[in-house]
Amino acid sequence: MLTVRGVLKHPNVPDAPARHLFDADMLDALPVQTVRTRTPWHKGLIVFTGPLLADVLAQAGAAGQIAQMTALNDYQVRMPLGEVLPYRPILARRADGVELSVRDKGPLFLIFPYDDVPEVRNDLYHSRSIWQVKEIEVR
């Protein structure tokens, strides 16, 4: 479901460049966070759930300052982790209790707490909210 690569202390793929692969069960085993927010892509308040991006990176032992996230359609977003992690974004797996499908911007959608944190209610952070995430490279 998700590949984290780059400088990793805990790769879980032997005989390969440093990679940590996550399946759905591994992501669901991480502490689940809830973000209740409105987004530019949905109508009304949505309740998103999933692990913190920080917890996913920590599980892989990722070390670096920049994350490049890639979507299923190969769209990419680069972001400084120091500007992103303090806002506690989640890799949402569910919206209103329903698992996100590819059609619904899943299976993973980087969500910031837009309603709770005014600093992320802008075009920059909207552009960082990548959906259909398949890979994170940390540099």
C-alpha positions as YAML, in Angstrom:
chain: A
units: angstrom
residues:
- id: 1
  name: MET
  ca: [0.00, 0.00, 0.00]
- id: 2
  name: LEU
  ca: [2.86, 2.41, 0.85]
- id: 3
  name: THR
  ca: [6.60, 2.43, 0.27]
- id: 4
  name: VAL
  ca: [8.89, 4.64, 2.35]
- id: 5
  name: ARG
  ca: [12.41, 4.92, 1.01]
- id: 6
  name: GLY
  ca: [15.52, 6.98, 1.50]
- id: 7
  name: VAL
  ca: [17.76, 7.05, 4.54]
- id: 8
  name: LEU
  ca: [16.04, 4.50, 6.80]
- id: 9
  name: LYS
  ca: [17.09, 2.93, 10.09]
- id: 10
  name: HIS
  ca: [14.39, 0.23, 9.85]
- id: 11
  name: PRO
  ca: [14.08, -1.01, 6.27]
- id: 12
  name: ASN
  ca: [12.03, -4.20, 6.04]
- id: 13
  name: VAL
  ca: [12.97, -5.29, 2.52]
- id: 14
  name: PRO
  ca: [16.16, -7.36, 2.43]
- id: 15
  name: ASP
  ca: [18.63, -7.07, -0.43]
- id: 16
  name: ALA
  ca: [17.15, -3.85, -1.77]
- id: 17
  name: PRO
  ca: [17.80, -0.15, -1.56]
- id: 18
  name: ALA
  ca: [16.57, 1.07, 1.81]
- id: 19
  name: ARG
  ca: [12.78, 0.56, 1.69]
- id: 20
  name: HIS
  ca: [10.08, 0.00, 4.25]
- id: 21
  name: LEU
  ca: [6.88, -1.44, 2.83]
- id: 22
  name: PHE
  ca: [3.56, -0.95, 4.64]
- id: 23
  name: ASP
  ca: [0.43, -2.96, 4.00]
- id: 24
  name: ALA
  ca: [-2.99, -1.92, 5.30]
- id: 25
  name: ASP
  ca: [-2.64, -3.94, 8.51]
- id: 26
  name: MET
  ca: [0.72, -2.35, 9.32]
- id: 27
  name: LEU
  ca: [-0.70, 1.14, 8.85]
- id: 28
  name: ASP
  ca: [-3.77, 0.26, 10.92]
- id: 29
  name: ALA
  ca: [-1.51, -1.02, 13.72]
- id: 30
  name: LEU
  ca: [-0.09, 2.49, 14.20]
- id: 31
  name: PRO
  ca: [-1.98, 4.83, 16.57]
- id: 32
  name: VAL
  ca: [-5.07, 6.12, 14.77]
- id: 33
  name: GLN
  ca: [-5.61, 9.87, 14.75]
- id: 34
  name: THR
  ca: [-8.78, 11.74, 13.89]
- id: 35
  name: VAL
  ca: [-8.99, 15.01, 11.95]
- id: 36
  name: ARG
  ca: [-12.41, 16.65, 11.68]
- id: 37
  name: THR
  ca: [-12.17, 19.28, 8.99]
- id: 38
  name: ARG
  ca: [-13.51, 20.81, 5.83]
- id: 39
  name: THR
  ca: [-11.39, 20.58, 2.69]
- id: 40
  name: PRO
  ca: [-11.51, 22.31, -0.69]
- id: 41
  name: TRP
  ca: [-12.31, 18.90, -2.26]
- id: 42
  name: HIS
  ca: [-15.32, 17.84, -0.18]
- id: 43
  name: LYS
  ca: [-18.69, 19.22, 0.83]
- id: 44
  name: GLY
  ca: [-19.13, 19.80, 4.54]
- id: 45
  name: LEU
  ca: [-17.25, 18.53, 7.55]
- id: 46
  name: ILE
  ca: [-15.44, 15.21, 7.08]
- id: 47
  name: VAL
  ca: [-13.99, 12.99, 9.79]
- id: 48
  name: PHE
  ca: [-10.69, 11.55, 8.53]
- id: 49
  name: THR
  ca: [-8.80, 8.82, 10.37]
- id: 50
  name: GLY
  ca: [-5.35, 7.37, 9.90]
- id: 51
  name: PRO
  ca: [-1.83, 7.44, 11.33]
- id: 52
  name: LEU
  ca: [0.22, 10.57, 11.73]
- id: 53
  name: LEU
  ca: [2.70, 11.06, 8.92]
- id: 54
  name: ALA
  ca: [5.32, 11.40, 11.68]
- id: 55
  name: ASP
  ca: [4.43, 7.95, 13.06]
- id: 56
  name: VAL
  ca: [4.73, 6.33, 9.64]
- id: 57
  name: LEU
  ca: [8.14, 7.91, 9.11]
- id: 58
  name: ALA
  ca: [9.26, 6.94, 12.63]
- id: 59
  name: GLN
  ca: [8.19, 3.31, 12.08]
- id: 60
  name: ALA
  ca: [10.47, 3.20, 9.03]
- id: 61
  name: GLY
  ca: [13.24, 5.04, 10.89]
- id: 62
  name: ALA
  ca: [13.27, 7.71, 8.18]
- id: 63
  name: ALA
  ca: [15.91, 10.38, 8.59]
- id: 64
  name: GLY
  ca: [15.94, 13.49, 6.48]
- id: 65
  name: GLN
  ca: [14.57, 16.97, 6.05]
- id: 66
  name: ILE
  ca: [12.61, 16.70, 2.80]
- id: 67
  name: ALA
  ca: [9.79, 14.35, 1.90]
- id: 68
  name: GLN
  ca: [8.87, 13.73, -1.70]
- id: 69
  name: MET
  ca: [5.48, 12.08, -1.91]
- id: 70
  name: THR
  ca: [4.30, 10.32, -5.05]
- id: 71
  name: ALA
  ca: [0.72, 9.49, -6.01]
- id: 72
  name: LEU
  ca: [-0.57, 6.54, -8.01]
- id: 73
  name: ASN
  ca: [-0.63, 8.73, -11.14]
- id: 74
  name: ASP
  ca: [3.03, 9.72, -10.46]
- id: 75
  name: TYR
  ca: [2.09, 13.27, -9.35]
- id: 76
  name: GLN
  ca: [4.73, 14.42, -6.85]
- id: 77
  name: VAL
  ca: [4.92, 16.90, -4.02]
- id: 78
  name: ARG
  ca: [8.14, 17.90, -2.22]
- id: 79
  name: MET
  ca: [7.89, 19.42, 1.22]
- id: 80
  name: PRO
  ca: [10.24, 20.28, 4.07]
- id: 81
  name: LEU
  ca: [9.33, 18.06, 6.99]
- id: 82
  name: GLY
  ca: [10.09, 20.90, 9.41]
- id: 83
  name: GLU
  ca: [7.25, 22.89, 7.84]
- id: 84
  name: VAL
  ca: [4.81, 19.98, 7.74]
- id: 85
  name: LEU
  ca: [5.18, 17.71, 10.77]
- id: 86
  name: PRO
  ca: [4.42, 20.38, 13.42]
- id: 87
  name: TYR
  ca: [0.85, 20.58, 12.04]
- id: 88
  name: ARG
  ca: [0.33, 16.84, 12.65]
- id: 89
  name: PRO
  ca: [-0.97, 15.78, 9.23]
- id: 90
  name: ILE
  ca: [-2.34, 12.28, 8.92]
- id: 91
  name: LEU
  ca: [-2.23, 9.76, 6.13]
- id: 92
  name: ALA
  ca: [-5.97, 9.31, 6.08]
- id: 93
  name: ARG
  ca: [-7.20, 5.77, 5.38]
- id: 94
  name: ARG
  ca: [-10.84, 6.48, 6.09]
- id: 95
  name: ALA
  ca: [-13.33, 9.33, 5.66]
- id: 96
  name: ASP
  ca: [-16.46, 9.26, 7.80]
- id: 97
  name: GLY
  ca: [-15.60, 5.68, 8.75]
- id: 98
  name: VAL
  ca: [-15.38, 4.41, 5.17]
- id: 99
  name: GLU
  ca: [-12.08, 3.18, 3.76]
- id: 100
  name: LEU
  ca: [-10.86, 5.55, 1.05]
- id: 101
  name: SER
  ca: [-10.92, 4.00, -2.41]
- id: 102
  name: VAL
  ca: [-8.82, 5.23, -5.32]
- id: 103
  name: ARG
  ca: [-11.96, 6.94, -6.64]
- id: 104
  name: ASP
  ca: [-12.29, 8.77, -3.29]
- id: 105
  name: LYS
  ca: [-8.68, 9.99, -3.21]
- id: 106
  name: GLY
  ca: [-7.41, 6.88, -1.43]
- id: 107
  name: PRO
  ca: [-6.05, 4.62, -0.38]
- id: 108
  name: LEU
  ca: [-3.96, 7.27, 1.44]
- id: 109
  name: PHE
  ca: [-4.64, 11.02, 1.52]
- id: 110
  name: LEU
  ca: [-2.39, 13.47, 3.36]
- id: 111
  name: ILE
  ca: [-4.78, 15.60, 5.43]
- id: 112
  name: PHE
  ca: [-3.97, 18.65, 7.54]
- id: 113
  name: PRO
  ca: [-6.30, 19.89, 10.31]
- id: 114
  name: TYR
  ca: [-7.54, 22.84, 8.23]
- id: 115
  name: ASP
  ca: [-10.37, 23.86, 10.55]
- id: 116
  name: ASP
  ca: [-8.20, 23.79, 13.68]
- id: 117
  name: VAL
  ca: [-5.01, 25.38, 12.33]
- id: 118
  name: PRO
  ca: [-5.45, 28.61, 10.35]
- id: 119
  name: GLU
  ca: [-1.81, 28.52, 9.19]
- id: 120
  name: VAL
  ca: [-2.55, 25.57, 6.90]
- id: 121
  name: ARG
  ca: [-5.66, 27.08, 5.29]
- id: 122
  name: ASN
  ca: [-3.88, 28.31, 2.17]
- id: 123
  name: ASP
  ca: [-2.84, 27.25, -1.31]
- id: 124
  name: LEU
  ca: [0.58, 26.02, -0.19]
- id: 125
  name: TYR
  ca: [-0.79, 23.47, 2.28]
- id: 126
  name: HIS
  ca: [-3.67, 22.58, -0.01]
- id: 127
  name: SER
  ca: [-1.07, 21.71, -2.66]
- id: 128
  name: ARG
  ca: [0.76, 19.56, -0.10]
- id: 129
  name: SER
  ca: [-2.38, 17.51, 0.57]
- id: 130
  name: ILE
  ca: [-1.53, 14.85, -1.93]
- id: 131
  name: TRP
  ca: [-3.99, 12.00, -2.43]
- id: 132
  name: GLN
  ca: [-3.58, 8.46, -3.71]
- id: 133
  name: VAL
  ca: [-0.18, 8.38, -2.00]
- id: 134
  name: LYS
  ca: [1.89, 5.34, -2.92]
- id: 135
  name: GLU
  ca: [5.43, 6.37, -1.96]
- id: 136
  name: ILE
  ca: [7.34, 8.68, 0.33]
- id: 137
  name: GLU
  ca: [11.03, 9.31, -0.23]
- id: 138
  name: VAL
  ca: [12.84, 11.03, 2.61]
- id: 139
  name: ARG
  ca: [16.06, 12.91, 1.87]
...
